[in-house]
Amino acid sequence: ALLESADRYVKSKQLDKAGAALERALRIEPRNAGIWHDLAQIRLHQSQYQQAESLASKSNSLASGNRSLQSRNWKVIASARKAAGNTGGAEEAEARAAQFSR
């Protein structure tokens, strides 16, 4: 139910409420890599680049074996680094994303 609420909030551009719903979901399922990824995307859209990168890294640490999710996490990390002005780090993250999408 929390994930459905978060999805509705995202669609209606209420990112603060979506983030809060996902944070509650993480308290229930702290090892769910998908929720960590979703929250990372929201923080990216909120221009909270450091937090977005940290959340995507946490998702990667839980997503072993899920190459698609790991690739998407590296794309979030690349976007966060690029937005924060870390071009070299962004290129490195894009390369990692490509490795996982093969």
C-alpha positions, 0 to 999 in steps of 0.5 A: 500500500505504501508503494502504491501511495508513493507511486500516486504521489510521484504521478501527482508531483508530490515528491515530499509525500512520495519520499515519506511513503518510501521511507515508511516502506523501508522501515518495514522492508529495509532489505528491499533494494527496489525501494532504496532505488525508488527513493534515490530517484525521488531524491535525484529529482529533488536535487538532493544529489549526495543523498540520491547517490548514497541511496542508490549505492545502498540499493546496489549493496542489496541488489546482488544478482539483479543486474537490471536494478544495479544498472539503473542504480548506476544511472542514478549515481551518474546523473547525481554526479553530473548534476553535482559537477563531478563529470569524471565520477559521472562518466565512471558511473555510466561505464559501470551502468553499461557493464551491468546492462550487457 
